Amino acid sequence: MAIRYYWPMVAAAVGFRLVLVLFGGDLHLASRPEVSTPLTSLRRLAEGYWLKQASLSPYSGSMYHGSPLLLSVLGPLTSNRSGGKHAHVYCSLIFVAVDFLAAMLIRGTGRRLQMSRNRSLKSLDLTKSVNNSANVSAGDIASLIYLWNPWAIVTCVGSCTSPIENLMVVIMIYGACSRLAPLAAFGYVMATHLSLYPAILIVPVILLLGYGPDAPPTKVFLVKSSSDSKSGMSEYDKRSSLKVQRFSWMTVLHFIFWLFIWSCYVLLLSSMILKKVGGLSEMFEKTYGFILTVKDLSPNIGVLWYFFAEVFDFFRTFFLIVFNMNILFMVLPLAIRLKHRPCFLAFVYTAIVAMLKSYPSAGDSALYLGLLGLFANELAEMQFTFLLFFGYIGVSLLSPVMHNLWIWRGTGNANFYFATGLAYTCLQTVLVVESVGSMIKHDRKLRLLVTS
């Protein structure tokens, strides 16, 4: 069931962004720790571009830690002024277009998931049992959630490069759902190049390319097959009704080939940009090394900055290994349990990364909340939605207040702001646990409907 007035709502979301960019004045969002991080700050990118123009390494000092490709694409726009407008307004206009493109790709991904879902339900003879009046177009919902999410809006107009990182992740997921290996490889290489953490998404991407979009567990199809055998269904009817996807190795090998091609291309471009002003070794040290070692302890909405500000230097290396491996420890168990739903697995990985990464921002949450809308039908019975909804609103309102009390008024301390970050992490943990639990319950419900 399509959403009425979908395109007017999309146009309103884009128009609202344009109004904030062109007529909103200086909203001081670029200095907000919830919006901008040392990796995504456009101000730091402008500083790196200035260093490069002065024939110095853009990674000199401790200002810029981003990609040299962004430096060449967005750098010239940060030094141009026109009509008295701030130079960053041109970058913000690009981010508006990037957000719109990401929303449309999310919508396309949702439509492909919906078609796969309908085929699976039809093969299981569950179309009438599962589809009801509440069955809505998940792609439309997800794209609108992404466009109207306040965190996506402030990220778009807040002079940070998070929208580009989100777009690359969405391109990767869309390409994998569409089984377009070159597009999926391009999105994966660029997302990993801009931010190290999307590297773990290689698991759901391979599953999507190999098996196709999400479907009920194989056990459900086997139960249906056994029940059809007992009912005396002909062999032709069995084959036509039950089509369990087999793993496509050729598509995966095609993806690996294009992964190698795009990786070489990105490294070649980076080395050309950094020629005479640095090199690839310095780039890896100042980008990936900066992410893994958590050298910048400026406040953000995560919890690692506070922890490493308090921990003794003697234990710092140990806890760096623990926190970085913590993400990897969750990859295999979730992949085994949710291998039949690779797109949902990508959402779970994205949420876990946003929760545990060293420099999180509001843009990370905007991405996984948009992806969450893709499963509006499967997660319709998810619990604690009221708590999560108002919890996110409460954290969004309290975080600037606590930061103001600590930094500007001096009536609070770091514990005030850290408390909001801790509450934010707890809310994300509840969201991940409840969404995974609801998806497993949904699969069990399908199995019960097949056996009944």
C-alpha positions as CSV (number, residue, x, y, z in Angstrom):
1,M,0.0,0.0,0.0
2,A,1.6,3.2,-1.2
3,I,1.7,6.3,0.9
4,R,-0.5,9.2,-0.2
5,Y,1.2,12.5,-1.0
6,Y,4.6,10.8,-1.0
7,W,6.2,13.1,-3.5
8,P,4.9,16.3,-1.9
9,M,6.4,15.2,1.5
10,V,9.7,14.5,-0.3
11,A,9.6,17.9,-1.9
12,A,8.8,19.5,1.4
13,A,11.8,17.8,3.1
14,V,14.2,18.9,0.4
15,G,12.7,22.4,0.4
16,F,13.1,22.6,4.2
17,R,16.8,21.8,3.9
18,L,17.2,24.4,1.2
19,V,15.6,27.0,3.3
20,L,17.8,26.2,6.3
21,V,20.9,26.3,4.0
22,L,20.1,29.5,2.1
23,F,18.2,31.6,4.7
24,G,18.9,30.0,8.0
25,G,22.0,32.0,8.7
26,D,24.7,30.6,10.9
27,L,23.1,28.0,13.1
28,H,26.4,27.1,14.7
29,L,25.8,23.4,14.0
30,A,29.3,22.9,12.7
31,S,30.6,23.4,16.3
32,R,28.2,20.9,17.8
33,P,29.9,17.7,19.0
34,E,26.7,15.7,18.2
35,V,26.9,16.8,14.6
36,S,30.5,17.2,13.6
37,T,33.4,14.9,14.5
38,P,37.2,15.1,13.9
39,L,36.6,12.8,10.9
40,T,33.6,14.6,9.3
41,S,34.2,18.3,10.1
42,L,34.1,20.5,7.1
43,R,36.1,23.1,9.0
44,R,38.9,20.6,9.4
45,L,38.6,19.7,5.7
46,A,39.0,23.4,4.8
47,E,42.1,23.5,6.9
48,G,43.5,20.5,5.2
49,Y,42.8,22.0,1.8
50,W,44.6,25.2,2.8
51,L,47.6,23.2,3.9
52,K,47.6,21.3,0.6
53,Q,47.4,24.6,-1.4
54,A,50.5,25.8,0.6
55,S,52.4,22.7,-0.6
56,L,52.2,21.1,2.8
57,S,50.8,17.7,3.8
58,P,47.1,18.0,4.5
59,Y,47.7,15.7,7.4
60,S,50.2,18.0,9.1
61,G,49.4,18.6,12.7
62,S,46.2,17.0,14.0
63,M,43.5,18.9,12.0
64,Y,42.5,16.8,9.0
65,H,41.9,13.1,9.2
66,G,39.6,12.5,6.2
67,S,39.9,11.2,2.6
68,P,42.1,13.0,0.1
69,L,39.3,12.4,-2.4
70,L,37.0,14.6,-0.4
71,L,39.8,17.1,-0.1
72,S,39.9,17.5,-3.9
73,V,36.1,17.5,-4.4
74,L,34.9,19.6,-1.5
75,G,38.1,21.6,-0.8
76,P,37.7,24.2,-3.6
77,L,34.2,24.8,-2.5
78,T,35.2,25.8,1.0
79,S,37.3,28.7,-0.2
80,N,34.8,30.4,-2.5
81,R,32.4,33.1,-1.2
82,S,29.6,34.7,-3.2
83,G,27.0,37.3,-2.3
84,G,28.3,37.5,1.3
85,K,27.3,33.9,1.9
86,H,29.6,31.5,3.9
87,A,31.8,29.3,1.7
88,H,30.4,26.2,3.3
89,V,26.9,26.9,1.8
90,Y,28.0,25.3,-1.5
91,C,29.0,22.1,0.2
92,S,25.6,22.1,2.1
93,L,23.8,22.4,-1.2
94,I,25.7,19.3,-2.4
95,F,24.7,17.5,0.8
96,V,21.0,18.3,0.1
97,A,21.3,16.5,-3.2
98,V,23.2,13.7,-1.6
99,D,20.5,13.2,1.0
100,F,17.8,13.1,-1.7
101,L,19.7,10.5,-3.7
102,A,20.3,8.4,-0.6
103,A,16.6,8.5,0.2
104,M,15.7,7.4,-3.3
105,L,18.1,4.5,-3.2
106,I,16.6,3.5,0.2
107,R,13.2,3.6,-1.5
108,G,14.5,1.4,-4.3
109,T,16.0,-1.1,-1.8
110,G,12.7,-1.2,0.0
111,R,10.8,-2.0,-3.2
112,R,13.1,-4.9,-4.0
113,L,12.7,-6.2,-0.5
114,Q,9.0,-6.0,-0.8
115,M,9.0,-7.9,-4.1
116,S,11.1,-10.6,-2.5
117,R,8.8,-10.7,0.5
118,N,5.7,-11.1,-1.6
119,R,7.3,-13.9,-3.6
120,S,8.3,-15.8,-0.5
121,L,4.8,-15.4,1.1
122,K,3.2,-16.6,-2.2
123,S,5.4,-19.7,-2.4
124,L,4.5,-20.5,1.2
125,D,0.7,-19.8,0.6
126,L,0.8,-17.2,3.4
127,T,-0.2,-14.1,1.4
128,K,-3.6,-13.8,2.9
129,S,-2.5,-14.8,6.4
130,V,0.3,-12.2,6.7
131,N,-0.7,-9.4,4.4
132,N,-3.4,-7.2,5.9
133,S,-4.5,-3.7,6.1
134,A,-1.3,-2.7,7.9
135,N,0.9,-3.9,5.0
136,V,2.5,-0.7,3.8
137,S,5.2,0.3,1.4
138,A,8.3,-0.1,3.5
139,G,10.5,1.7,1.0
140,D,8.4,4.8,1.1
141,I,8.4,4.8,4.9
142,A,12.1,4.3,5.1
143,S,12.9,7.1,2.6
144,L,10.6,9.5,4.4
145,I,12.1,8.6,7.8
146,Y,15.5,9.4,6.4
147,L,14.5,12.7,4.8
148,W,12.5,14.0,7.8
149,N,14.8,12.6,10.5
150,P,15.9,15.7,12.5
151,W,19.4,14.2,12.8
152,A,19.7,13.8,9.1
153,I,18.6,17.4,8.6
154,V,21.0,18.9,11.1
155,T,23.8,16.7,9.6
156,C,22.9,18.0,6.1
157,V,23.1,21.7,7.1
158,G,25.7,21.3,9.8
159,S,28.8,21.4,7.6
160,C,30.0,17.8,8.0
161,T,30.6,15.1,5.4
162,S,28.4,12.4,7.1
163,P,25.8,12.5,4.3
164,I,28.4,11.4,1.8
165,E,29.5,8.5,4.0
166,N,25.8,7.5,4.4
167,L,25.2,7.7,0.7
168,M,28.1,5.2,0.0
169,V,26.7,2.7,2.5
170,V,23.2,3.0,0.9
171,I,24.7,2.6,-2.6
172,M,26.5,-0.6,-1.4
173,I,23.2,-2.0,0.1
174,Y,21.2,-1.1,-3.0
175,G,23.7,-2.6,-5.3
176,A,23.8,-5.8,-3.3
177,C,20.0,-6.0,-3.2
178,S,19.9,-5.5,-6.9
179,R,22.7,-8.0,-7.4
180,L,24.7,-5.3,-9.3
181,A,28.3,-6.3,-8.3
182,P,30.1,-3.3,-9.8
183,L,27.8,-0.8,-7.9
184,A,28.0,-2.8,-4.7
185,A,31.8,-3.0,-4.9
186,F,32.0,0.8,-5.6
187,G,29.8,1.6,-2.6
188,Y,31.8,-0.8,-0.3
189,V,35.2,0.5,-1.3
190,M,34.2,4.2,-1.0
191,A,32.4,3.6,2.4
192,T,35.4,1.8,3.8
193,H,37.7,4.4,2.4
194,L,35.8,7.2,4.0
195,S,35.3,5.4,7.3
196,L,36.9,2.2,8.3
197,Y,33.9,0.6,10.1
198,P,31.7,-0.3,7.0
199,A,34.3,-3.0,6.3
200,I,32.3,-5.4,8.4
201,L,29.4,-5.0,6.0
202,I,31.2,-7.3,3.6
203,V,29.3,-10.2,5.3
204,P,25.7,-9.0,4.5
205,V,26.9,-7.8,1.0
206,I,28.2,-11.3,0.1
207,L,25.0,-12.9,1.5
208,L,22.8,-10.5,-0.5
209,L,24.8,-11.1,-3.7
210,G,24.8,-14.9,-3.2
211,Y,21.3,-15.5,-1.9
212,G,19.4,-12.4,-2.9
213,P,17.2,-10.2,-0.7
214,D,15.7,-11.2,2.6
215,A,13.5,-14.3,2.8
216,P,12.1,-16.5,5.5
217,P,14.4,-19.2,6.9
218,T,15.1,-22.3,4.9
219,K,13.5,-24.4,7.7
220,V,10.2,-22.8,6.8
221,F,10.4,-23.9,3.2
222,L,11.4,-27.4,4.3
223,V,8.4,-27.6,6.7
224,K,6.2,-26.5,3.8
225,S,7.8,-29.1,1.5
226,S,7.2,-31.9,4.0
227,S,3.6,-30.8,4.6
228,D,3.0,-30.7,0.8
229,S,4.4,-34.3,0.5
230,K,1.9,-35.5,3.1
231,S,-0.9,-33.8,1.4
232,G,-0.1,-35.6,-1.9
233,M,0.8,-32.5,-4.0
234,S,2.3,-33.3,-7.4
235,E,6.0,-32.9,-8.0
236,Y,5.4,-30.1,-10.5
237,D,3.4,-28.1,-8.0
238,K,6.1,-28.5,-5.4
239,R,8.8,-27.1,-7.6
240,S,6.7,-24.2,-8.8
241,S,5.6,-23.2,-5.3
242,L,8.8,-23.6,-3.4
243,K,11.9,-21.9,-4.8
244,V,14.7,-21.9,-2.2
245,Q,17.5,-19.6,-3.4
246,R,20.9,-21.3,-4.0
247,F,24.1,-19.4,-3.4
248,S,25.4,-17.7,-6.5
249,W,29.2,-18.0,-6.5
250,M,29.6,-16.3,-9.9
251,T,28.0,-13.0,-8.6
252,V,30.2,-13.1,-5.5
253,L,33.3,-13.6,-7.6
254,H,32.2,-10.8,-9.9
255,F,31.9,-8.6,-6.8
256,I,35.4,-9.6,-5.6
257,F,36.8,-8.7,-9.1
258,W,35.2,-5.3,-9.0
259,L,36.3,-4.8,-5.4
260,F,39.9,-5.2,-6.5
261,I,39.4,-2.8,-9.4
262,W,37.8,-0.1,-7.4
263,S,40.3,-0.4,-4.6
264,C,43.3,0.0,-7.0
265,Y,41.5,3.0,-8.6
266,V,40.9,4.7,-5.2
267,L,44.5,4.1,-4.0
268,L,45.9,5.4,-7.3
269,L,43.8,8.6,-7.1
270,S,44.8,9.1,-3.5
271,S,48.5,8.7,-4.3
272,M,48.2,11.2,-7.1
273,I,46.5,13.7,-4.9
274,L,49.0,13.3,-2.1
275,K,52.0,13.4,-4.5
276,K,54.8,15.7,-3.1
277,V,52.6,16.5,-0.1
278,G,52.6,13.2,1.7
279,G,51.9,9.6,0.8
280,L,49.6,6.6,1.3
281,S,51.5,5.5,4.4
282,E,50.8,8.9,6.1
283,M,47.2,8.8,4.9
284,F,46.6,5.4,6.5
285,E,48.2,6.5,9.7
286,K,46.2,9.7,9.9
287,T,42.9,8.2,8.9
288,Y,42.6,4.5,9.9
289,G,45.2,4.8,12.6
290,F,43.4,7.9,14.0
291,I,40.2,5.9,14.2
292,L,41.6,2.9,15.9
293,T,43.8,4.6,18.4
294,V,41.2,7.2,19.6
295,K,43.8,10.0,19.8
296,D,41.2,12.9,19.8
297,L,39.4,12.9,23.2
298,S,37.1,15.9,22.4
299,P,33.5,15.2,23.6
300,N,31.0,13.5,21.3
301,I,27.8,11.5,21.8
302,G,29.7,8.3,22.3
303,V,31.3,6.9,25.4
304,L,34.9,6.1,24.4
305,W,36.1,9.7,24.7
306,Y,35.2,9.8,28.4
307,F,36.6,6.3,29.1
308,F,40.0,6.9,27.5
309,A,40.2,10.3,29.2
310,E,39.9,8.5,32.5
311,V,41.9,5.3,31.9
312,F,45.5,5.0,32.9
313,D,48.0,5.1,30.0
314,F,49.4,1.8,31.1
315,F,46.0,0.1,30.3
316,R,45.2,2.2,27.2
317,T,46.5,-0.3,24.6
318,F,44.7,-3.2,26.2
319,F,41.3,-1.4,26.2
320,L,41.9,-0.2,22.6
321,I,42.1,-3.8,21.6
322,V,39.1,-4.7,23.6
323,F,36.8,-2.0,22.3
324,N,37.9,-2.5,18.6
325,M,37.5,-6.2,18.8
326,N,34.1,-5.8,20.5
327,I,32.6,-5.0,17.1
328,L,34.2,-8.0,15.4
329,F,33.0,-10.4,18.1
330,M,29.4,-9.7,17.1
331,V,29.8,-10.2,13.4
332,L,29.9,-14.0,13.2
333,P,27.1,-14.9,15.7
334,L,24.7,-12.4,14.1
335,A,25.6,-13.6,10.6
336,I,24.9,-17.2,11.5
337,R,21.5,-16.4,13.0
338,L,20.4,-13.9,10.4
339,K,22.0,-15.3,7.3
340,H,18.6,-15.6,5.6
341,R,17.9,-11.8,6.1
342,P,21.2,-10.1,4.9
343,C,19.6,-6.7,4.5
344,F,18.4,-6.7,8.0
345,L,21.8,-7.9,9.1
346,A,23.3,-4.9,7.4
347,F,21.0,-2.7,9.4
348,V,22.1,-4.4,12.6
349,Y,25.7,-4.0,11.8
350,T,25.2,-0.3,11.0
351,A,23.5,0.3,14.3
352,I,26.2,-1.6,16.2
353,V,28.9,0.5,14.5
354,A,27.0,3.7,15.3
355,M,26.9,2.6,18.9
356,L,30.6,1.5,19.4
357,K,32.6,3.5,16.9
358,S,35.3,5.9,18.2
359,Y,33.8,9.1,16.8
360,P,30.0,8.7,16.5
361,S,27.7,11.5,15.3
362,A,24.0,12.1,14.7
363,G,24.5,11.2,11.0
364,D,25.2,7.6,11.9
365,S,21.9,7.3,13.7
366,A,20.1,8.9,10.8
367,L,21.4,6.2,8.6
368,Y,20.4,3.2,10.6
369,L,17.0,4.7,11.6
370,G,16.3,5.1,7.9
371,L,17.3,1.5,7.2
372,L,15.1,0.4,10.1
373,G,12.0,1.7,8.2
374,L,12.7,-1.0,5.5
375,F,11.3,-3.6,7.9
376,A,8.2,-1.8,9.1
377,N,6.0,-4.8,8.3
378,E,8.2,-7.4,9.9
379,L,8.9,-5.3,13.1
380,A,5.3,-4.1,13.5
381,E,5.0,-5.9,16.8
382,M,8.3,-4.6,18.2
383,Q,8.1,-3.8,21.9
384,F,9.3,-0.6,23.8
385,T,8.7,1.6,20.7
386,F,7.2,4.3,23.0
387,L,10.2,4.2,25.3
388,L,12.7,4.3,22.3
389,F,10.8,7.1,20.5
390,F,10.7,9.5,23.5
391,G,14.1,8.3,24.7
392,Y,15.7,9.5,21.5
393,I,13.8,12.8,21.7
394,G,14.9,13.2,25.3
395,V,18.6,12.6,24.5
396,S,18.4,14.9,21.5
397,L,17.1,17.7,23.8
398,L,19.2,17.1,26.8
399,S,22.6,16.7,25.0
400,P,22.9,20.4,24.0
401,V,21.7,21.5,27.4
402,M,24.2,19.4,29.3
403,H,27.0,20.5,27.0
404,N,26.1,24.1,27.6
405,L,26.0,23.6,31.4
406,W,29.5,22.0,31.2
407,I,31.4,24.1,28.6
408,W,29.8,27.5,28.6
409,R,28.1,28.1,31.9
410,G,30.5,26.2,34.1
411,T,27.7,24.9,36.4
412,G,28.2,21.3,35.4
413,N,31.0,18.9,34.6
414,A,31.9,16.2,32.1
415,N,29.7,13.7,33.9
416,F,26.6,15.7,32.8
417,Y,27.4,15.3,29.1
418,F,28.7,11.8,29.5
419,A,25.4,10.8,31.1
420,T,23.5,11.7,28.0
421,G,25.9,9.8,25.9
422,L,25.5,6.8,28.1
423,A,21.7,7.0,27.9
424,Y,22.0,7.3,24.1
425,T,24.1,4.1,24.0
426,C,21.7,2.3,26.1
427,L,18.8,3.3,23.9
428,Q,20.6,2.0,20.8
429,T,21.4,-1.3,22.6
430,V,17.7,-1.7,23.4
431,L,16.8,-0.9,19.8
432,V,19.2,-3.5,18.4
433,V,18.1,-6.2,20.8
434,E,14.4,-5.6,20.4
435,S,14.6,-5.4,16.6
436,V,16.6,-8.6,16.3
437,G,14.2,-10.3,18.8
438,S,11.1,-9.1,16.8
439,M,12.6,-10.3,13.5
440,I,13.2,-13.8,15.0
441,K,9.6,-13.8,16.4
442,H,8.4,-12.9,13.0
443,D,10.2,-15.9,11.4
444,R,8.8,-18.2,14.1
445,K,5.3,-16.9,13.4
446,L,5.7,-17.8,9.7
447,R,6.8,-21.3,10.7
448,L,3.8,-21.7,12.9
449,L,1.5,-20.5,10.1
450,V,3.0,-23.0,7.7
451,T,2.6,-25.9,10.1
452,S,-1.0,-24.9,11.1
